Amino acid sequence: MGERGRILVEFFDALNEATMKIVQIIMCYMPVGILFLIAAKIIEVEDWDIFRKLGLYMVTVLSGLAIHSTVCLPLIYFAFVRKNPFTFAWGMVQALVTALMISSSSATLPVTFRCAEENNRIDKRITRFVLPVGATINMDGTALYEAVAAIFIAQLNDYTLDVGQIVTISITATAASIGAAGVPNAGLVTMVIVLTAVGLPANDVTLIVAVDWLLDRFRTMINVLGDAYGAGIVQKLSKKELERMDLTSDVDVVNPFALETTLDDEECEKKSYVNGGFTVDKSDAISFTQTSQF
């Protein structure tokens, strides 16, 4: 679009900068808002044993994430790839540390790309498709966190959950985690959906806000690890297709309509016998020329 398109690009650049400024301002006063949000709930608390329960809740979530990352995910990876999953995970250490620091799987993508492609030798055609999709919909750490949080809130309210409700929590937490954005504390937003599905009070989410900043970092790290394992599995399953694509790209396809056949001048020479003499013609048609008579 040339010069006309440049105006539109500059507009969206300015809009992006303005949005980032607004987000920075919100992040500055967010701790104050969370303080008053939690304070209102703490004042209503009559049983101070809730803080002990909150500590046990943190231990439960962290234990679940640890089991998922060191047992479940490695077993799935080994079952498909038949390679050491912990060596693979070691290659993703830089991406995992970045996810732990910034608490965003989407913002970690550049580091995840580099670790997967350079350290674990995953094909770029796989990483550039699987990892962005995984950063959006593969939130296994978030799903685990939301399920545990829903059960914790149910216990705080002396609400007994039957098997059907636990299954509902599991399914809803999985579905809600798919819709969660890859940004910090996005799980708290979808947490309301899980609580509403089983009839639990959504305002009790404020109880876990105080510790969510820490748990969010660990579950983001598990999300990134799950994305990386998924990319490794996809590469294993797509190995033959990738090799076939490589072979196809190496073959030079010649356009038959673009072929030109060039003959030497000697091959192009045609001799004609006319009226007792020879004439040489380099065209496709025979040239009839009058020759002298003997």
Residue frames as qw, qx, qy, qz and C-alpha x, y, z in Angstrom:
[[0.000, 0.884, 0.468, 0.000, 0.00, 0.00, 0.00],
 [0.478, 0.448, -0.022, 0.755, 3.03, 2.21, 0.13],
 [0.074, 0.243, -0.275, 0.927, 2.62, 5.64, 1.65],
 [0.591, -0.386, -0.193, -0.682, -1.07, 5.13, 2.42],
 [0.846, -0.259, -0.465, 0.023, -0.35, 2.01, 4.47],
 [0.457, 0.196, -0.470, 0.729, 2.38, 3.74, 6.47],
 [0.314, -0.411, 0.135, -0.845, -0.22, 5.97, 8.15],
 [0.849, -0.307, -0.236, -0.358, -2.16, 2.90, 9.33],
 [0.791, 0.025, -0.472, 0.389, 1.02, 1.25, 10.65],
 [0.186, 0.311, -0.371, 0.855, 1.96, 4.37, 12.60],
 [0.565, -0.426, -0.037, -0.706, -1.55, 4.52, 14.08],
 [0.915, -0.260, -0.292, -0.099, -1.38, 0.97, 15.43],
 [0.619, 0.178, -0.445, 0.622, 2.17, 1.53, 16.71],
 [0.106, -0.390, 0.261, -0.877, 0.96, 4.55, 18.66],
 [0.762, -0.357, -0.145, -0.521, -2.06, 2.58, 19.92],
 [0.869, -0.063, -0.444, 0.211, 0.22, -0.24, 21.09],
 [0.373, 0.248, -0.426, 0.786, 2.48, 2.18, 22.97],
 [0.384, -0.406, 0.109, -0.822, -0.50, 3.87, 24.62],
 [0.872, -0.274, -0.294, -0.279, -1.92, 0.50, 25.69],
 [0.749, 0.042, -0.480, 0.455, 1.41, -0.54, 27.20],
 [0.071, 0.356, -0.330, 0.871, 1.59, 2.73, 29.15],
 [0.646, -0.385, -0.044, -0.658, -1.89, 2.13, 30.55],
 [0.909, -0.147, -0.391, 0.017, -0.95, -1.43, 31.54],
 [0.524, 0.211, -0.469, 0.679, 2.19, -0.17, 33.29],
 [0.244, -0.403, 0.220, -0.854, 0.15, 2.34, 35.28],
 [0.829, -0.302, -0.181, -0.434, -2.32, -0.37, 36.29],
 [0.841, 0.012, -0.465, 0.278, 0.50, -2.69, 37.33],
 [0.225, 0.383, -0.429, 0.786, 1.91, 0.05, 39.57],
 [0.408, -0.284, 0.344, -0.797, -1.21, 0.45, 41.71],
 [0.759, -0.092, -0.562, -0.317, -2.41, -3.16, 41.42],
 [0.466, -0.016, -0.760, 0.453, -0.70, -4.26, 44.70],
 [0.165, -0.034, 0.391, -0.905, -2.63, -1.55, 46.55],
 [0.664, -0.037, -0.239, -0.707, -5.89, -2.73, 45.04],
 [0.711, -0.024, -0.702, -0.015, -5.15, -6.35, 45.91],
 [0.199, 0.084, -0.673, 0.708, -4.29, -5.29, 49.47],
 [0.414, 0.001, 0.272, -0.869, -7.72, -3.76, 50.03],
 [0.732, 0.039, -0.473, -0.489, -9.40, -6.62, 48.19],
 [0.607, -0.008, -0.762, 0.228, -7.84, -9.14, 50.56],
 [0.017, 0.124, -0.545, 0.829, -8.28, -6.93, 53.63],
 [0.606, -0.121, -0.034, -0.785, -12.05, -6.97, 53.25],
 [0.836, -0.039, -0.510, -0.198, -12.05, -10.75, 53.23],
 [0.466, 0.135, -0.695, 0.530, -9.59, -11.05, 56.14],
 [0.251, -0.209, 0.364, -0.872, -11.78, -8.87, 58.36],
 [0.781, -0.105, -0.162, -0.594, -14.68, -11.24, 57.75],
 [0.671, 0.135, -0.721, 0.107, -12.60, -14.26, 58.79],
 [0.646, -0.626, 0.165, -0.405, -13.48, -15.59, 62.22],
 [0.948, -0.220, 0.187, 0.137, -11.41, -18.75, 62.09],
 [0.050, 0.865, -0.459, -0.195, -7.74, -17.78, 61.76],
 [0.686, -0.180, 0.689, 0.153, -6.95, -21.40, 61.02],
 [0.690, 0.687, 0.207, -0.093, -7.74, -20.48, 57.43],
 [0.171, 0.865, -0.460, -0.104, -4.17, -19.27, 56.98],
 [0.457, -0.351, 0.816, 0.043, -2.87, -22.70, 57.87],
 [0.708, 0.405, 0.574, -0.062, -5.26, -24.16, 55.33],
 [0.448, 0.875, -0.096, -0.156, -4.04, -21.64, 52.78],
 [0.131, -0.689, 0.703, 0.121, -0.49, -22.84, 53.37],
 [0.591, -0.005, 0.807, 0.005, -1.58, -26.44, 52.86],
 [0.635, 0.697, 0.284, -0.175, -3.33, -25.34, 49.68],
 [0.228, 0.855, -0.430, -0.180, -0.06, -23.90, 48.37],
 [0.337, -0.420, 0.841, 0.058, 1.80, -27.11, 49.23],
 [0.682, 0.305, 0.653, -0.123, -0.89, -29.16, 47.47],
 [0.559, 0.809, 0.026, -0.180, -0.71, -27.10, 44.28],
 [0.078, 0.783, -0.607, -0.115, 3.09, -27.13, 44.19],
 [0.503, -0.215, 0.837, -0.020, 3.15, -30.88, 44.86],
 [0.709, 0.500, 0.475, -0.147, 0.68, -31.51, 42.06],
 [0.431, 0.862, -0.217, -0.152, 2.71, -29.40, 39.63],
 [0.181, -0.632, 0.751, 0.066, 5.89, -31.22, 40.66],
 [0.629, 0.047, 0.774, -0.046, 4.32, -34.66, 40.08],
 [0.650, 0.691, 0.263, -0.173, 2.88, -33.55, 36.76],
 [0.316, 0.874, -0.353, -0.109, 6.20, -32.17, 35.51],
 [0.114, -0.585, 0.802, -0.022, 8.47, -34.96, 36.76],
 [0.457, 0.021, 0.883, -0.105, 6.24, -38.01, 36.29],
 [0.593, 0.573, 0.505, -0.255, 3.27, -37.49, 33.96],
 [0.421, 0.844, -0.173, -0.285, 4.81, -35.34, 31.22],
 [0.056, -0.596, 0.778, 0.194, 8.10, -37.29, 31.05],
 [0.525, 0.068, 0.847, -0.059, 6.23, -40.61, 30.81],
 [0.605, 0.690, 0.316, -0.244, 4.09, -39.32, 27.94],
 [0.256, 0.831, -0.424, -0.253, 7.18, -38.00, 26.14],
 [0.244, -0.419, 0.869, 0.092, 9.10, -41.26, 26.66],
 [0.645, 0.274, 0.690, -0.180, 6.14, -43.35, 25.47],
 [0.614, 0.759, 0.160, -0.147, 6.13, -41.60, 22.09],
 [0.300, 0.872, -0.386, -0.016, 9.74, -40.53, 21.51],
 [0.968, -0.116, -0.098, 0.199, 11.69, -43.25, 23.40],
 [0.474, 0.491, -0.302, 0.666, 14.34, -40.76, 24.52],
 [0.412, -0.297, -0.565, 0.650, 15.41, -39.43, 27.91],
 [0.058, -0.851, -0.425, -0.302, 12.79, -36.80, 28.85],
 [0.482, -0.801, -0.086, 0.345, 14.97, -35.22, 31.52],
 [0.508, -0.131, 0.350, 0.776, 17.73, -34.50, 29.00],
 [0.129, 0.597, 0.529, 0.589, 15.08, -32.82, 26.88],
 [0.326, -0.885, -0.333, -0.014, 13.84, -30.82, 29.87],
 [0.577, -0.521, 0.067, 0.626, 17.40, -29.75, 30.69],
 [0.382, 0.210, 0.429, 0.791, 17.63, -28.23, 27.23],
 [0.113, -0.733, -0.444, -0.502, 14.62, -26.06, 28.09],
 [0.498, -0.464, -0.457, 0.572, 16.03, -24.75, 31.38],
 [0.172, -0.063, 0.035, 0.982, 16.52, -21.20, 30.12],
 [0.315, -0.364, -0.486, -0.730, 12.92, -21.01, 28.90],
 [0.569, -0.528, -0.629, 0.040, 11.64, -22.45, 32.19],
 [0.415, -0.348, -0.318, 0.779, 13.58, -19.90, 34.25],
 [0.024, -0.107, -0.234, -0.966, 12.28, -17.11, 32.02],
 [0.452, -0.470, -0.599, -0.464, 8.71, -18.34, 32.51],
 [0.555, -0.487, -0.557, 0.380, 9.28, -18.44, 36.27],
 [0.297, -0.209, -0.135, 0.922, 10.50, -14.84, 36.25],
 [0.165, 0.021, -0.222, -0.961, 7.96, -13.14, 33.97],
 [0.352, 0.277, 0.774, -0.448, 4.97, -15.45, 34.58],
 [0.595, 0.577, 0.038, -0.559, 3.78, -15.38, 30.96],
 [0.733, 0.045, 0.631, 0.250, 4.01, -18.25, 28.49],
 [0.538, 0.791, 0.257, 0.136, 3.36, -15.93, 25.54],
 [0.001, 0.957, -0.290, 0.000, 6.17, -13.56, 26.52],
 [0.597, -0.484, 0.622, 0.151, 8.49, -16.55, 26.97],
 [0.855, 0.458, 0.236, -0.062, 7.96, -17.72, 23.37],
 [0.435, 0.815, -0.380, 0.044, 11.19, -16.23, 21.88],
 [0.227, -0.580, 0.762, -0.179, 13.30, -18.02, 24.50],
 [0.790, 0.047, 0.568, -0.225, 11.25, -21.20, 24.07],
 [0.755, 0.645, -0.062, -0.095, 11.87, -21.11, 20.31],
 [0.240, 0.767, -0.584, 0.115, 15.61, -20.77, 20.80],
 [0.451, -0.399, 0.761, -0.243, 15.88, -23.54, 23.40],
 [0.841, 0.224, 0.441, -0.221, 13.75, -25.98, 21.40],
 [0.726, 0.683, -0.082, -0.024, 15.53, -25.36, 18.10],
 [0.268, 0.756, -0.559, 0.211, 19.13, -24.97, 19.26],
 [0.323, -0.455, 0.757, -0.339, 19.33, -27.22, 22.33],
 [0.661, 0.068, 0.700, -0.261, 16.82, -29.95, 21.49],
 [0.079, -0.200, 0.753, 0.622, 17.16, -29.83, 17.68],
 [0.418, 0.539, 0.692, -0.237, 13.46, -29.56, 16.98],
 [0.352, 0.351, 0.538, 0.681, 12.64, -28.63, 13.40],
 [0.024, 0.168, 0.110, -0.979, 11.73, -24.97, 12.97],
 [0.391, -0.186, -0.562, -0.705, 8.62, -25.94, 10.99],
 [0.520, -0.423, -0.739, 0.066, 7.38, -27.75, 14.09],
 [0.330, -0.345, -0.452, 0.754, 8.29, -25.15, 16.72],
 [0.058, 0.038, -0.119, -0.991, 6.87, -22.19, 14.78],
 [0.506, -0.290, -0.523, -0.621, 3.47, -23.89, 14.68],
 [0.637, -0.363, -0.674, 0.089, 3.21, -26.01, 17.82],
 [0.393, -0.181, -0.467, 0.771, 4.68, -23.63, 20.41],
 [0.174, -0.105, -0.005, -0.979, 2.47, -20.57, 19.65],
 [0.632, -0.303, -0.502, -0.506, -0.61, -22.80, 19.63],
 [0.650, -0.258, -0.647, 0.305, 0.52, -24.46, 22.86],
 [0.204, -0.009, -0.349, 0.915, 1.12, -21.10, 24.53],
 [0.392, -0.167, -0.133, -0.895, -2.54, -20.31, 23.87],
 [0.798, -0.194, -0.255, -0.511, -4.43, -23.54, 24.52],
 [0.791, -0.032, -0.574, 0.211, -2.06, -25.92, 26.32],
 [0.194, -0.626, 0.371, -0.658, -2.43, -24.75, 29.93],
 [0.743, -0.186, -0.643, 0.015, -2.03, -28.01, 31.83],
 [0.348, -0.022, -0.561, 0.751, -0.52, -26.28, 34.87],
 [0.291, -0.129, 0.076, -0.945, -3.40, -23.81, 34.97],
 [0.708, -0.205, -0.489, -0.467, -5.97, -26.61, 34.71],
 [0.631, -0.151, -0.678, 0.345, -4.40, -28.43, 37.66],
 [0.135, 0.033, -0.387, 0.912, -4.29, -25.23, 39.69],
 [0.449, -0.181, -0.125, -0.866, -7.93, -24.35, 39.04],
 [0.734, -0.228, -0.601, -0.219, -9.16, -27.83, 39.97],
 [0.528, -0.153, -0.616, 0.565, -7.26, -27.79, 43.29],
 [0.028, -0.082, 0.204, -0.975, -8.40, -24.23, 44.02],
 [0.574, -0.261, -0.343, -0.696, -12.05, -25.13, 43.44],
 [0.735, -0.273, -0.617, 0.064, -11.83, -28.09, 45.82],
 [0.374, -0.031, -0.470, 0.799, -10.05, -25.91, 48.39],
 [0.257, -0.170, 0.027, -0.951, -12.79, -23.27, 48.28],
 [0.698, -0.283, -0.500, -0.427, -15.42, -26.00, 48.60],
 [0.649, -0.209, -0.623, 0.383, -13.73, -27.29, 51.75],
 [0.131, 0.075, -0.310, 0.939, -13.56, -23.79, 53.22],
 [0.479, -0.149, -0.073, -0.862, -17.31, -23.47, 52.83],
 [0.420, -0.052, 0.839, -0.343, -17.96, -26.97, 54.26],
 [0.718, 0.400, -0.108, -0.559, -19.36, -27.95, 50.90],
 [0.637, -0.168, 0.748, 0.081, -19.24, -31.69, 50.20],
 [0.434, 0.513, -0.475, -0.568, -18.44, -32.60, 46.62],
 [0.883, 0.067, 0.444, -0.134, -19.68, -35.84, 45.11],
 [0.612, -0.085, 0.607, 0.500, -17.98, -37.75, 42.30],
 [0.418, 0.699, 0.502, 0.293, -20.06, -36.06, 39.62],
 [0.049, -0.996, -0.028, 0.062, -19.12, -32.58, 40.84],
 [0.514, -0.589, 0.464, 0.417, -15.42, -33.48, 40.97],
 [0.573, 0.248, 0.625, 0.469, -15.64, -34.71, 37.38],
 [0.216, 0.902, 0.344, 0.147, -17.43, -31.47, 36.46],
 [0.288, -0.896, 0.197, 0.273, -14.65, -29.45, 38.09],
 [0.596, -0.268, 0.580, 0.487, -12.01, -31.40, 36.16],
 [0.472, 0.508, 0.587, 0.417, -13.73, -30.96, 32.80],
 [0.051, 0.970, 0.230, 0.055, -14.58, -27.30, 33.40],
 [0.422, -0.773, 0.287, 0.377, -11.06, -26.51, 34.61],
 [0.585, -0.025, 0.603, 0.542, -9.59, -28.11, 31.50],
 [0.330, 0.702, 0.516, 0.363, -11.96, -26.23, 29.18],
 [0.140, -0.981, -0.108, 0.083, -11.47, -22.94, 31.03],
 [0.538, -0.571, 0.364, 0.502, -7.69, -23.24, 30.92],
 [0.549, 0.311, 0.553, 0.544, -7.84, -23.52, 27.13],
 [0.136, 0.861, 0.352, 0.342, -9.56, -20.15, 26.99],
 [0.465, -0.807, -0.028, 0.364, -7.12, -18.53, 29.42],
 [0.430, 0.869, -0.194, 0.146, -4.71, -16.00, 27.96],
 [0.846, 0.024, -0.244, 0.473, -0.98, -16.56, 28.28],
 [0.072, 0.685, -0.198, 0.697, -0.54, -13.54, 30.56],
 [0.171, 0.110, -0.753, 0.626, 0.07, -13.26, 34.32],
 [0.248, 0.169, 0.655, -0.693, -2.85, -14.16, 36.64],
 [0.460, 0.046, -0.482, -0.744, -5.12, -15.12, 33.75],
 [0.354, -0.155, -0.922, 0.021, -6.18, -18.22, 35.70],
 [0.050, 0.270, 0.602, -0.750, -8.03, -16.11, 38.25],
 [0.423, 0.210, -0.167, -0.865, -10.40, -14.88, 35.55],
 [0.609, 0.035, -0.683, -0.402, -11.34, -18.36, 34.35],
 [0.138, -0.003, -0.873, 0.467, -11.46, -19.57, 37.95],
 [0.428, 0.135, 0.301, -0.841, -14.87, -17.92, 38.28],
 [0.674, 0.167, -0.471, -0.543, -16.23, -20.20, 35.55],
 [0.465, 0.074, -0.871, 0.139, -15.09, -23.31, 37.42],
 [0.051, 0.082, 0.693, -0.715, -16.62, -22.18, 40.71],
 [0.532, 0.169, 0.035, -0.829, -19.91, -21.24, 39.08],
 [0.563, 0.143, -0.721, -0.378, -20.15, -24.65, 37.38],
 [0.483, -0.178, -0.835, 0.195, -20.49, -26.43, 40.75],
 [0.390, -0.777, -0.385, -0.310, -22.37, -23.70, 42.60],
 [0.623, -0.351, -0.298, 0.632, -19.50, -22.37, 44.73],
 [0.041, -0.952, -0.169, 0.254, -19.31, -18.67, 45.71],
 [0.675, 0.556, 0.037, 0.483, -17.16, -16.85, 43.17],
 [0.089, -0.923, 0.164, -0.338, -16.23, -14.07, 45.61],
 [0.808, -0.531, 0.229, 0.111, -14.07, -16.53, 47.56],
 [0.779, 0.468, -0.021, 0.417, -11.50, -16.22, 44.78],
 [0.003, -0.892, 0.231, -0.389, -10.13, -13.26, 46.75],
 [0.784, -0.566, 0.256, -0.021, -8.81, -15.71, 49.35],
 [0.872, -0.010, 0.301, 0.386, -6.29, -17.20, 46.94],
 [0.397, 0.884, -0.006, 0.247, -5.27, -13.91, 45.30],
 [0.368, -0.866, 0.338, -0.013, -2.70, -13.36, 48.06],
 [0.616, -0.382, 0.650, 0.229, -0.72, -16.45, 47.05],
 [0.773, 0.552, 0.312, -0.006, -1.58, -16.55, 43.37],
 [0.240, 0.906, -0.335, -0.101, 1.40, -14.37, 42.37],
 [0.292, -0.539, 0.788, 0.049, 3.72, -17.20, 43.45],
 [0.670, 0.152, 0.724, -0.061, 1.69, -20.15, 42.20],
 [0.598, 0.761, 0.099, -0.231, 1.14, -18.43, 38.86],
 [0.114, 0.776, -0.593, -0.182, 4.87, -18.43, 38.18],
 [0.373, -0.259, 0.891, 0.015, 5.21, -22.16, 38.79],
 [0.655, 0.423, 0.607, -0.155, 2.18, -23.14, 36.76],
 [0.453, 0.832, -0.167, -0.275, 3.43, -20.96, 33.87],
 [0.091, -0.597, 0.784, 0.147, 6.71, -22.87, 34.00],
 [0.520, 0.072, 0.849, -0.059, 4.80, -26.16, 33.73],
 [0.601, 0.693, 0.265, -0.296, 2.78, -24.79, 30.81],
 [0.279, 0.799, -0.471, -0.248, 5.97, -23.96, 28.91],
 [0.269, -0.358, 0.893, 0.046, 7.46, -27.39, 29.67],
 [0.618, 0.336, 0.683, -0.194, 4.30, -29.07, 28.41],
 [0.527, 0.791, -0.041, -0.307, 4.47, -27.05, 25.18],
 [0.077, 0.684, -0.702, -0.181, 8.08, -28.13, 24.64],
 [0.435, -0.084, 0.895, -0.052, 7.31, -31.80, 25.25],
 [0.635, 0.565, 0.438, -0.293, 4.40, -31.51, 22.84],
 [0.401, 0.801, -0.333, -0.293, 6.66, -30.10, 20.13],
 [0.133, -0.478, 0.864, 0.087, 9.10, -32.97, 20.65],
 [0.552, 0.190, 0.795, -0.166, 6.30, -35.53, 20.31],
 [0.590, 0.720, 0.162, -0.328, 4.92, -33.87, 17.17],
 [0.210, 0.727, -0.597, -0.266, 8.38, -33.95, 15.57],
 [0.318, -0.213, 0.924, 0.001, 8.66, -37.67, 16.30],
 [0.566, 0.432, 0.667, -0.220, 5.23, -38.40, 14.81],
 [0.497, 0.830, 0.058, -0.246, 5.90, -36.17, 11.79],
 [0.439, -0.543, 0.571, 0.431, 9.39, -37.48, 11.02],
 [0.530, 0.224, 0.722, 0.385, 8.43, -39.22, 7.76],
 [0.286, 0.873, 0.392, 0.046, 6.40, -36.26, 6.53],
 [0.159, -0.909, 0.221, 0.317, 9.29, -33.88, 7.22],
 [0.480, -0.308, 0.680, 0.460, 11.74, -36.13, 5.36],
 [0.477, 0.515, 0.660, 0.267, 9.33, -36.36, 2.42],
 [0.127, 0.972, 0.168, -0.104, 9.02, -32.58, 2.33],
 [0.327, -0.727, 0.436, 0.417, 12.81, -32.23, 2.38],
 [0.519, 0.017, 0.735, 0.436, 13.16, -34.62, -0.56],
 [0.363, 0.754, 0.534, 0.124, 10.45, -32.81, -2.50],
 [0.030, -0.969, 0.025, 0.243, 12.09, -29.45, -1.98],
 [0.431, -0.522, 0.568, 0.469, 15.42, -30.80, -3.33],
 [0.538, 0.328, 0.691, 0.354, 13.90, -31.82, -6.68],
 [0.050, 0.388, -0.191, -0.900, 14.08, -29.14, -9.38],
 [0.521, 0.542, 0.649, -0.115, 10.84, -29.13, -11.30],
 [0.191, -0.172, 0.469, 0.845, 11.40, -28.10, -14.92],
 [0.496, 0.566, 0.286, -0.593, 8.68, -26.30, -16.82],
 [0.614, 0.170, 0.665, 0.389, 8.36, -28.14, -20.13],
 [0.350, 0.856, 0.364, 0.112, 6.86, -25.07, -21.79],
 [0.126, -0.951, 0.210, 0.189, 9.95, -23.05, -20.94],
 [0.754, -0.196, 0.480, 0.404, 12.37, -25.41, -22.69],
 [0.412, 0.828, -0.216, -0.313, 14.41, -24.09, -25.58],
 [0.882, -0.002, 0.367, 0.295, 16.31, -26.38, -27.91],
 [0.133, 0.878, -0.317, -0.334, 19.36, -24.82, -29.51],
 [0.921, 0.208, 0.245, 0.218, 21.01, -26.55, -32.39],
 [0.442, -0.450, 0.359, 0.688, 24.42, -25.89, -33.80],
 [0.359, 0.640, -0.213, -0.645, 24.69, -24.05, -37.05],
 [0.084, 0.286, -0.887, -0.352, 25.89, -27.23, -38.72],
 [0.186, 0.291, 0.926, -0.153, 22.73, -29.03, -37.60],
 [0.321, 0.658, 0.353, -0.583, 20.56, -26.21, -38.80],
 [0.133, 0.475, -0.541, -0.681, 22.02, -26.21, -42.29],
 [0.718, 0.345, 0.580, -0.170, 19.73, -27.73, -44.88],
 [0.112, -0.333, 0.632, 0.691, 20.81, -28.46, -48.42],
 [0.650, 0.519, 0.401, -0.384, 18.39, -28.35, -51.33],
 [0.391, -0.043, 0.691, 0.606, 18.83, -29.55, -54.88],
 [0.400, 0.750, 0.347, -0.396, 17.24, -27.13, -57.29],
 [0.587, 0.800, -0.060, -0.114, 17.77, -26.98, -61.06],
 [0.851, 0.346, -0.222, 0.327, 20.97, -28.93, -60.91],
 [0.287, 0.517, -0.436, 0.678, 22.60, -26.95, -58.07],
 [0.533, -0.442, -0.638, 0.337, 22.78, -27.00, -54.26],
 [0.094, -0.685, 0.072, -0.718, 21.66, -24.14, -52.05],
 [0.392, -0.136, -0.731, 0.542, 22.20, -23.90, -48.30],
 [0.358, -0.614, -0.218, -0.669, 19.29, -22.71, -46.15],
 [0.212, 0.078, -0.749, 0.623, 19.36, -22.22, -42.36],
 [0.511, -0.083, 0.178, -0.837, 15.63, -21.71, -42.02],
 [0.571, 0.071, 0.768, -0.282, 12.92, -24.29, -41.56],
 [0.712, 0.606, 0.255, -0.247, 11.67, -23.82, -45.15],
 [0.698, 0.049, 0.443, 0.561, 13.63, -24.77, -48.26],
 [0.103, 0.759, -0.085, -0.638, 14.84, -21.74, -50.18],
 [0.728, 0.441, 0.462, 0.248, 14.31, -22.11, -53.91],
 [0.063, -0.777, 0.245, 0.577, 16.91, -20.12, -55.81],
 [0.773, 0.631, 0.016, -0.064, 17.59, -19.97, -59.48],
 [0.596, -0.487, 0.479, 0.423, 20.98, -21.42, -60.42],
 [0.268, 0.637, -0.469, -0.549, 22.87, -21.10, -63.63],
 [0.938, 0.259, 0.176, -0.148, 22.47, -23.69, -66.36],
 [0.529, -0.393, 0.604, 0.449, 25.41, -25.66, -67.68]]
